[in-house]
Amino acid sequence: MEAATMMDLQAIIIRGRWPEIKGELQKVWDTLTDNELEETCGNIEDVQELINQKYGDTMEICGRKVLEIFQRFDVPTQQGGNLWLQMKF
């Protein structure tokens, strides 16, 4: 799948499932606020950085957990865990 097509597909899936995904992230990291997560616009790297800053989890650990959550919602991911989910609201 071409990168642009995968990004489009990811954005479509995330738009519809973002409230659920945010809820799952907040179950694991309970002090994440809706506003903080909204500021990430669904960008996986920004979500990981936010968690790293707030909790001190390494990027590898939080990245693995975040990726697992996004995959539960059938978000297509690229090999190596580089998941770029930029959404436009």
N, C-alpha and C positions, 0 to 999 in steps of 0.2 A: 504494500500500500504506500502510495506517495505521501511524503511528510505533510503537505498541505491538506490532502484528503483526510489523513489520520487526525490532524488538528481539528478540522471541521467536524468530524465524527465525534471526537472527544468533547468538543464544545457543545454539540447538540445533546449528547447524553448528560453532561454535567448540568446544563441549564435546567433540565427537567428533574434531576435528582439532587441538586445542590443542597436543598434544605435537609434531606435525609443524610447526605454525606457529612454536612456540617454537624448534625446531631451525633453521628457516630464518632467524629473527631472529638467532640465535646465530652462524650462518654469516657474516652481514653484520657484526654487532657482537659480536666473539668474546669479550669479557669480561663480557657479560651473563650473570648466573647464573640458574639455574632458580628460586631463591628470589626474586630480584628480579622476574622475570617473573611468578611466581605471585602476588606482591603486587599486580600490576596487575589481576588477575582478568580479563584479556582486554580491559580498557578501553583503547581505542586512544589516547585522550588521555593516559592514564597511561603507556602504553608510549612514546609520543612524548616526554613530559616526562622519563622515565627516561633515554632515549637522549640527549636534549638535555643533561641534567645530567652524564652520564658522558663523553660524547664532544664536547660543545660544538657538535654539529651544530645548525643552525638548525631551528626547528620546521617550517619549510616544507620543508627538505631531508629531514629524517628523516620527516616526515609523508608525503611523497610515496613514499619507499622503503617505509615500513611499510604504507601503503595498497596498494602493488603486491604485497607479500607476502600480505596478507590476501585480496586479490582472486584470487590464484593458487589459493586454496582455495575459490573460489566463494562467498565471504561477500558477501551483498548489502550494498551501500553506498548511502548517500544522496548526492544531488548535492552538490557542493562539498567532498566529502571529510570531512564531519562524521560520522565513524563511531563509534558509541557501542556497545561490545560488552560490556556488563556481564553477567558470568556468575555463577551461583550454584552452588557446588559442594556 
